[in-house]
Amino acid sequence: MAKFKIAQNPTFQADVDIPRAGGTTIKVQFEFRYRDRKELAALFAGWQEGAKEDQERFKAKGDQLTLVDITDSHIERQVEQVTQLVAGWGFEDKLSPESIRALVETSAGAGDAIVDAYQKAFSSARLGN
C-alpha cells in the first residue's frame, strides 16, 4: 500500500492566464507559497482590513478623490498580494519587487488573475478536482 505524508509541500505550481493588451492572454506557470487554513484566513483577513483602510482613506478625501488615487491604491494592494503569494514564475524577468510592480502596473488584470489562480488551486484540492 502506498504511503503519503500529511504535510503539504511548501510550494505548489499552477498555470495563470495573464491578460495582455488586445484581449489576449498568456499562460504562465507560477510557483505559489502553500498556506494552511489558519494561515490563509489570516492572510485574507489582512487583505480585507487593508481594503477597509483604503475605503476610509477614500471617504476622507471626499470630492478630492481621483481615479489616480483609486488606481494607485489598487496597484499597491495587488503588489502586496502577489508578493505574499508567489515564490517563482515562468516570466523571463527574474521575480523581484520591481518585476512584480512592473507586472501589476502594465497588466490591469494580472494581479486579480494571480490571486484567482491561487484561490482556485485550493478550491480544486478541496473539491477533489
C-alpha positions as CSV (number, residue, x, y, z in Angstrom):
1,M,0.0,0.0,0.0
2,A,1.4,3.4,-1.0
3,K,2.2,5.8,1.9
4,F,1.6,9.5,1.8
5,K,2.6,12.2,4.1
6,I,0.0,14.5,5.6
7,A,2.2,17.6,5.4
8,Q,1.9,19.7,2.3
9,N,4.8,20.8,0.2
10,P,5.9,24.4,1.0
11,T,5.1,25.5,-2.6
12,F,2.9,24.3,-5.4
13,Q,2.6,25.2,-9.1
14,A,-0.3,26.4,-11.2
15,D,-0.8,28.0,-14.6
16,V,-2.1,31.5,-14.7
17,D,-3.7,33.2,-17.7
18,I,-2.2,36.6,-17.6
19,P,-4.2,39.2,-19.6
20,R,-2.5,41.2,-22.3
21,A,-3.5,44.3,-24.2
22,G,-5.8,43.5,-27.1
23,G,-7.8,40.9,-25.2
24,T,-5.3,38.0,-25.4
25,T,-3.8,36.1,-22.5
26,I,-0.6,34.2,-22.0
27,K,-0.3,31.1,-19.8
28,V,2.5,31.5,-17.3
29,Q,3.4,28.9,-14.7
30,F,3.6,30.2,-11.2
31,E,5.1,28.7,-8.0
32,F,2.9,29.6,-5.1
33,R,3.6,29.5,-1.4
34,Y,1.4,26.9,0.4
35,R,-0.5,28.1,3.5
36,D,-2.7,26.0,5.8
37,R,-6.2,27.0,6.6
38,K,-5.4,29.3,9.5
39,E,-2.6,31.0,7.6
40,L,-5.0,31.5,4.7
41,A,-7.6,33.0,7.0
42,A,-5.1,35.4,8.5
43,L,-3.8,36.4,5.0
44,F,-7.2,37.1,3.6
45,A,-8.3,38.9,6.8
46,G,-5.2,41.2,6.4
47,W,-6.3,41.9,2.8
48,Q,-9.8,42.6,4.0
49,E,-8.5,45.0,6.6
50,G,-6.3,46.8,4.1
51,A,-9.3,47.2,1.8
52,K,-11.3,48.7,4.6
53,E,-8.5,51.2,5.3
54,D,-8.4,52.1,1.7
55,Q,-12.2,52.8,1.8
56,E,-11.7,55.0,4.8
57,R,-9.0,57.0,3.1
58,F,-11.2,57.4,0.1
59,K,-14.1,58.7,2.2
60,A,-11.8,61.1,3.9
61,K,-10.7,62.6,0.6
62,G,-14.4,63.2,-0.3
63,D,-14.7,65.2,-3.6
64,Q,-10.9,65.3,-3.8
65,L,-10.7,61.6,-4.5
66,T,-9.4,60.9,-8.1
67,L,-9.2,57.9,-10.3
68,V,-5.4,58.2,-9.9
69,D,-5.9,57.8,-6.1
70,I,-8.0,54.7,-6.6
71,T,-5.7,53.2,-9.2
72,D,-2.6,53.8,-7.0
73,S,-4.3,52.1,-4.1
74,H,-5.4,49.2,-6.2
75,I,-1.8,48.7,-7.6
76,E,-0.3,48.8,-4.1
77,R,-2.8,46.2,-2.9
78,Q,-2.1,43.9,-5.8
79,V,1.7,44.3,-5.4
80,E,1.3,43.3,-1.8
81,Q,-0.9,40.2,-2.7
82,V,1.4,38.9,-5.4
83,T,4.4,39.4,-3.2
84,Q,2.8,37.3,-0.5
85,L,1.6,34.5,-2.8
86,V,4.3,34.0,-5.4
87,A,7.6,32.1,-4.8
88,G,8.5,31.9,-8.5
89,W,7.2,32.4,-12.0
90,G,7.8,31.5,-15.7
91,F,8.4,35.0,-16.9
92,E,11.9,35.8,-18.4
93,D,12.1,38.6,-15.8
94,K,13.5,37.5,-12.5
95,L,11.0,37.6,-9.7
96,S,11.7,40.7,-7.6
97,P,9.8,43.6,-6.0
98,E,10.5,45.6,-9.1
99,S,9.3,43.0,-11.6
100,I,6.1,42.3,-9.5
101,R,5.3,46.0,-9.6
102,A,6.0,46.2,-13.3
103,L,3.7,43.3,-14.0
104,V,0.9,44.8,-11.9
105,E,1.3,48.3,-13.4
106,T,1.4,47.1,-17.0
107,S,-1.4,44.5,-16.9
108,A,-4.6,45.7,-15.2
109,G,-5.8,42.1,-14.7
110,A,-2.6,40.3,-13.8
111,G,-2.9,40.8,-10.0
112,D,-6.5,39.5,-10.0
113,A,-5.6,36.6,-12.3
114,I,-2.8,35.5,-9.9
115,V,-5.0,35.8,-6.8
116,D,-7.8,33.9,-8.5
117,A,-5.5,31.1,-9.6
118,Y,-4.1,30.8,-6.1
119,Q,-7.6,30.6,-4.6
120,K,-8.8,28.1,-7.3
121,A,-5.8,25.8,-6.5
122,F,-7.1,25.5,-3.0
123,S,-10.7,25.1,-4.2
124,S,-10.0,22.3,-6.6
125,A,-7.9,20.5,-4.0
126,R,-10.8,20.8,-1.6
127,L,-13.3,19.5,-4.2
128,G,-11.1,16.7,-5.3
129,N,-10.9,18.1,-8.8
